[in-house]
Amino acid sequence: MLDTVQAVRRTPGRTSSGPARPTRRRPRLGPYLLILPALITIAVLLIWPVVQIARMSFQKVGLRQLRGEPAESVGLDNYRQILGDGFFWTTVRHTVLFAVVAVAATLVVGTLVGLLLNRLGRRMSAFVAGGVLIAWATPPVTAAVIFAWLFGTTGGLVGWFLDLLPDWLVGGGWQNYNWFSSPLPDYTVLTICVVWMSFPFVAVSVLAGLRTVPGELYEAARVDGSSAWNTFWKITFPLLRPVFGVLLTMSVIWDFRVFTQLFVLSGLANSDSFNLSLYGYSEAFGSLNAKYGLGSAIAMVLTVLVLIVTAFHTRMVVRQEGVR
């Protein structure tokens, strides 16, 4: 009897007068300490600049304010000015249309290349993927300079090649054609440049996802006589839906914020081809009469637009995964 009582007393979480009480776990600070440097870096490099731009968007800020004079608060005047300007809505249309076309083309081309790489052998697939990634690793300025030379009016390779084709097929005079004089050809070159830079990342991501799909599923589809199109929509796409969701979100964010390539290709002289990024830059830095408050308001509108599109798509993905 004495041994039993002593054993009960030695049992953790129990007393002689009742059942065991649940022990309270102490919070573990280790994981929070590990992510603390990343959170500080994000706050310094991303959150703080966004807060400053948001503050400037409600002020009248120019060169005098940069020299030390206090900024004048103007409330919502900057937003009223840009929202009431027809040119602002033209840049919004350019931004949205370009993003839709570029994102769709990037995903389609990247997916096709990823499917092609999956059909190659291991060594050849790794070799081709490594070569393709060179385009993704190319700096935006370098890529824009390359395409400015390819489509240039002086010695442009594209114009030279088009003039070699029959006139009844493509017409003539392409070597003297200015691709950067109007929005349609300008954004055509920009779309080709952005897709060329972006599709390798999509292709390699799709290839990595395809390597996780069991081969028995494709073997069963071949036995059933399923076509390549049906196999993709019945097997590949459903299993890689999370991968495509992440790629779509990232592509939307990247293509809505395109600035460097458009700036190098058309510059500030052709205002008809402005998107929101280039419009905000031109208002803030494009002239001696700098309007940093107005440029900040345009930047905030672009930021909110990207966040809305991203949040909407993320919510759709979460709902679909919840249904599944």
C-alpha positions as CSV (number, residue, x, y, z in Angstrom):
1,M,0.0,0.0,0.0
2,L,2.8,2.4,0.9
3,D,4.6,1.6,-2.4
4,T,1.4,2.4,-4.4
5,V,1.1,5.8,-2.7
6,Q,4.7,6.7,-3.3
7,A,4.4,5.7,-6.9
8,V,1.3,8.0,-7.3
9,R,3.2,10.9,-5.7
10,R,6.1,10.4,-8.1
11,T,3.9,10.4,-11.2
12,P,4.2,13.9,-12.9
13,G,1.0,15.8,-13.4
14,R,-1.0,13.8,-10.8
15,T,-1.9,14.3,-7.1
16,S,-3.2,12.0,-4.6
17,S,-6.5,13.8,-4.5
18,G,-7.5,13.9,-8.2
19,P,-6.7,13.2,-11.8
20,A,-3.6,14.5,-13.7
21,R,-3.6,18.2,-14.6
22,P,-2.5,19.2,-18.1
23,T,0.9,20.8,-18.0
24,R,1.2,24.3,-19.5
25,R,3.8,24.4,-22.3
26,R,6.1,27.3,-22.3
27,P,6.2,29.3,-25.5
28,R,9.2,28.5,-27.6
29,L,11.2,31.5,-28.7
30,G,13.6,29.7,-30.9
31,P,11.6,29.9,-34.2
32,Y,10.7,33.5,-33.6
33,L,14.4,34.4,-33.1
34,L,15.3,32.6,-36.3
35,I,12.9,34.6,-38.4
36,L,13.6,37.9,-36.6
37,P,16.5,38.9,-38.9
38,A,14.3,38.3,-42.0
39,L,11.4,40.3,-40.5
40,I,13.8,43.2,-39.7
41,T,15.2,43.2,-43.2
42,I,11.7,43.2,-44.8
43,A,10.6,46.0,-42.5
44,V,13.7,48.1,-43.4
45,L,13.8,47.5,-47.1
46,L,10.1,47.2,-47.9
47,I,7.6,48.3,-45.3
48,W,9.4,51.5,-44.3
49,P,9.8,52.8,-47.9
50,V,6.1,52.0,-48.6
51,V,5.1,54.0,-45.4
52,Q,7.2,56.9,-46.6
53,I,5.8,56.9,-50.1
54,A,2.3,56.7,-48.6
55,R,3.0,59.7,-46.4
56,M,4.4,61.7,-49.4
57,S,1.4,60.9,-51.5
58,F,-0.6,63.2,-49.2
59,Q,1.9,66.0,-49.4
60,K,3.3,68.5,-51.9
61,V,6.9,67.5,-52.2
62,G,9.4,69.1,-54.6
63,L,13.0,70.1,-54.8
64,R,12.6,72.7,-52.1
65,Q,11.3,70.1,-49.6
66,L,14.3,67.9,-50.4
67,R,16.6,70.9,-49.5
68,G,15.0,71.0,-46.0
69,E,11.8,73.1,-46.3
70,P,8.8,71.5,-44.6
71,A,6.4,69.6,-46.9
72,E,2.9,71.0,-47.3
73,S,0.0,68.7,-46.6
74,V,-2.5,68.6,-49.4
75,G,-4.8,65.8,-48.2
76,L,-6.3,63.9,-51.2
77,D,-5.5,66.5,-53.8
78,N,-2.8,64.4,-55.4
79,Y,-5.2,61.5,-55.8
80,R,-8.0,63.8,-57.1
81,Q,-5.6,65.2,-59.7
82,I,-4.5,61.8,-61.1
83,L,-7.9,60.2,-60.9
84,G,-9.4,63.1,-62.8
85,D,-6.7,63.0,-65.5
86,G,-7.6,61.1,-68.6
87,F,-3.9,60.3,-69.3
88,F,-3.8,58.4,-66.0
89,W,-6.5,56.1,-67.1
90,T,-4.7,55.5,-70.4
91,T,-1.6,54.4,-68.5
92,V,-3.8,52.1,-66.3
93,R,-5.2,50.5,-69.5
94,H,-1.7,50.0,-70.9
95,T,-0.6,48.4,-67.6
96,V,-3.5,46.0,-67.3
97,L,-3.6,45.0,-71.0
98,F,0.1,44.4,-71.0
99,A,0.0,42.4,-67.8
100,V,-2.8,40.2,-69.1
101,V,-1.1,39.4,-72.4
102,A,2.4,39.0,-70.9
103,V,1.3,36.8,-68.0
104,A,-0.8,34.5,-70.3
105,A,2.0,34.2,-72.9
106,T,4.6,33.6,-70.2
107,L,2.6,30.8,-68.6
108,V,1.8,29.2,-71.9
109,V,5.3,29.3,-73.3
110,G,6.8,28.2,-69.9
111,T,4.4,25.3,-69.5
112,L,5.1,24.1,-73.1
113,V,8.9,24.3,-72.5
114,G,8.5,22.5,-69.2
115,L,6.5,19.7,-70.8
116,L,9.2,19.4,-73.5
117,L,12.0,19.3,-70.9
118,N,10.1,16.5,-69.1
119,R,10.3,14.4,-72.2
120,L,14.0,14.7,-72.5
121,G,16.5,12.5,-70.6
122,R,17.9,13.6,-67.3
123,R,21.2,14.9,-68.6
124,M,19.8,16.6,-71.7
125,S,16.9,18.1,-69.6
126,A,19.4,19.5,-67.1
127,F,21.6,20.9,-69.9
128,V,18.7,22.6,-71.8
129,A,17.2,23.9,-68.5
130,G,20.6,25.4,-67.6
131,G,20.8,27.1,-71.0
132,V,17.3,28.4,-70.8
133,L,17.9,29.9,-67.3
134,I,20.5,32.2,-68.8
135,A,17.7,34.3,-70.2
136,W,16.0,34.5,-66.8
137,A,19.3,35.5,-65.1
138,T,19.9,38.3,-67.6
139,P,19.5,41.7,-66.0
140,P,16.5,43.7,-67.3
141,V,18.7,46.5,-68.6
142,T,20.8,44.1,-70.6
143,A,17.8,42.3,-72.0
144,A,16.1,45.7,-73.0
145,V,19.3,46.8,-74.7
146,I,19.5,43.6,-76.7
147,F,15.9,43.9,-77.9
148,A,16.4,47.6,-78.6
149,W,19.2,46.6,-81.0
150,L,17.2,43.7,-82.5
151,F,14.2,46.0,-83.3
152,G,16.2,49.2,-84.0
153,T,15.8,51.2,-87.1
154,T,19.6,51.3,-87.7
155,G,20.9,47.8,-88.3
156,G,18.1,46.0,-86.6
157,L,18.2,42.3,-87.1
158,V,14.4,41.9,-87.1
159,G,13.9,44.5,-89.7
160,W,16.6,43.0,-91.9
161,F,15.1,39.5,-91.6
162,L,11.5,40.8,-92.4
163,D,12.8,42.5,-95.5
164,L,14.2,39.1,-96.7
165,L,10.6,37.7,-96.7
166,P,8.3,38.2,-99.7
167,D,6.5,41.5,-99.7
168,W,3.1,39.8,-100.3
169,L,3.6,38.1,-96.9
170,V,4.9,40.8,-94.6
171,G,5.1,43.9,-96.7
172,G,8.3,46.0,-97.1
173,G,10.4,48.8,-95.6
174,W,10.9,47.1,-92.2
175,Q,14.5,48.3,-91.8
176,N,13.2,51.9,-91.5
177,Y,10.2,51.0,-89.4
178,N,10.3,52.6,-85.9
179,W,9.0,50.0,-83.5
180,F,9.0,52.5,-80.6
181,S,6.9,55.4,-82.1
182,S,3.4,54.2,-81.0
183,P,2.0,52.0,-78.2
184,L,1.1,48.9,-80.2
185,P,4.5,48.0,-81.7
186,D,6.2,49.3,-78.6
187,Y,4.3,47.0,-76.3
188,T,4.7,44.2,-78.8
189,V,8.5,44.4,-78.4
190,L,8.1,44.8,-74.6
191,T,5.9,41.7,-74.4
192,I,8.4,39.6,-76.4
193,C,11.3,40.9,-74.2
194,V,9.4,40.2,-70.9
195,V,8.2,36.7,-72.0
196,W,11.7,35.8,-73.1
197,M,13.1,36.7,-69.7
198,S,10.2,35.2,-67.6
199,F,9.3,31.9,-69.3
200,P,12.5,30.0,-68.1
201,F,11.4,30.3,-64.4
202,V,8.0,29.0,-65.3
203,A,9.5,26.1,-67.3
204,V,11.8,25.0,-64.6
205,S,9.1,25.2,-62.0
206,V,6.7,23.2,-64.1
207,L,9.5,20.6,-64.7
208,A,10.1,20.3,-61.0
209,G,6.3,19.7,-60.5
210,L,6.1,17.1,-63.2
211,R,8.9,15.1,-61.6
212,T,6.6,14.6,-58.6
213,V,3.7,13.2,-60.6
214,P,3.6,9.4,-60.4
215,G,4.4,7.8,-63.8
216,E,1.7,5.2,-63.2
217,L,-1.0,7.9,-63.9
218,Y,0.4,8.7,-67.3
219,E,0.8,5.0,-68.1
220,A,-2.8,4.4,-67.3
221,A,-3.8,7.3,-69.4
222,R,-1.9,5.9,-72.4
223,V,-3.5,2.5,-71.9
224,D,-6.9,4.2,-72.0
225,G,-6.0,5.9,-75.2
226,S,-6.2,9.5,-73.7
227,S,-4.8,12.2,-75.9
228,A,-2.0,14.6,-74.8
229,W,-4.6,17.4,-74.4
230,N,-6.9,15.3,-72.2
231,T,-3.9,14.0,-70.2
232,F,-2.8,17.5,-69.4
233,W,-6.2,18.7,-68.2
234,K,-7.2,15.5,-66.4
235,I,-3.9,14.7,-64.7
236,T,-1.1,17.3,-65.0
237,F,-3.0,20.5,-64.4
238,P,-5.1,19.3,-61.4
239,L,-2.0,17.9,-59.7
240,L,0.1,21.0,-60.4
241,R,-2.6,23.5,-59.6
242,P,-0.7,24.9,-56.6
243,V,2.4,25.3,-58.7
244,F,0.5,27.2,-61.4
245,G,-1.2,29.3,-58.7
246,V,2.1,30.5,-57.3
247,L,3.5,31.1,-60.8
248,L,0.4,33.1,-61.8
249,T,0.6,35.3,-58.7
250,M,4.3,36.0,-59.1
251,S,3.9,36.7,-62.9
252,V,1.1,39.2,-62.2
253,I,3.2,41.0,-59.6
254,W,6.3,41.2,-61.9
255,D,4.4,42.2,-65.1
256,F,2.3,44.9,-63.4
257,R,5.5,46.5,-62.1
258,V,7.5,46.4,-65.4
259,F,9.6,49.6,-65.6
260,T,13.2,49.0,-66.7
261,Q,12.5,47.4,-70.0
262,L,10.0,50.0,-71.1
263,F,12.2,52.8,-69.9
264,V,15.2,51.6,-72.0
265,L,13.1,50.7,-75.1
266,S,11.0,53.9,-75.4
267,G,12.2,56.3,-72.7
268,L,10.4,59.4,-71.6
269,A,10.1,61.0,-75.0
270,N,7.2,58.8,-76.1
271,S,4.5,59.5,-73.5
272,D,1.9,57.7,-75.5
273,S,3.5,54.4,-74.4
274,F,3.6,55.1,-70.6
275,N,2.4,52.6,-68.1
276,L,1.8,53.4,-64.4
277,S,5.4,52.8,-63.4
278,L,6.8,55.0,-66.1
279,Y,4.1,57.6,-65.6
280,G,4.9,57.9,-61.9
281,Y,8.6,58.1,-62.6
282,S,8.1,60.9,-65.2
283,E,6.0,62.9,-62.7
284,A,8.6,62.6,-59.9
285,F,11.9,62.7,-61.8
286,G,11.1,63.5,-65.5
287,S,11.6,67.3,-65.3
288,L,13.1,70.1,-63.2
289,N,9.6,70.7,-61.8
290,A,9.7,67.5,-59.8
291,K,6.4,66.4,-58.2
292,Y,7.4,63.7,-55.8
293,G,4.0,63.8,-54.0
294,L,2.2,63.2,-57.3
295,G,4.6,60.4,-58.3
296,S,4.1,58.8,-54.8
297,A,0.3,58.9,-55.3
298,I,0.7,57.1,-58.6
299,A,3.0,54.5,-57.0
300,M,0.5,53.9,-54.3
301,V,-2.3,53.3,-56.8
302,L,-0.1,50.8,-58.6
303,T,0.7,49.1,-55.3
304,V,-3.0,48.9,-54.3
305,L,-3.9,47.5,-57.7
306,V,-1.3,44.8,-57.5
307,L,-2.4,43.9,-54.0
308,I,-6.1,43.7,-55.0
309,V,-5.3,41.4,-58.0
310,T,-3.0,39.2,-55.9
311,A,-5.4,39.0,-52.9
312,F,-8.3,38.1,-55.2
313,H,-6.4,35.3,-56.9
314,T,-5.0,34.0,-53.6
315,R,-8.5,33.9,-52.2
316,M,-9.7,31.9,-55.2
317,V,-6.8,29.4,-54.8
318,V,-7.5,29.0,-51.0
319,R,-11.2,28.3,-51.7
320,Q,-10.5,25.7,-54.4
321,E,-8.0,23.9,-52.1
322,G,-10.6,24.0,-49.3
323,V,-13.2,22.5,-51.5
324,R,-10.8,19.7,-52.5
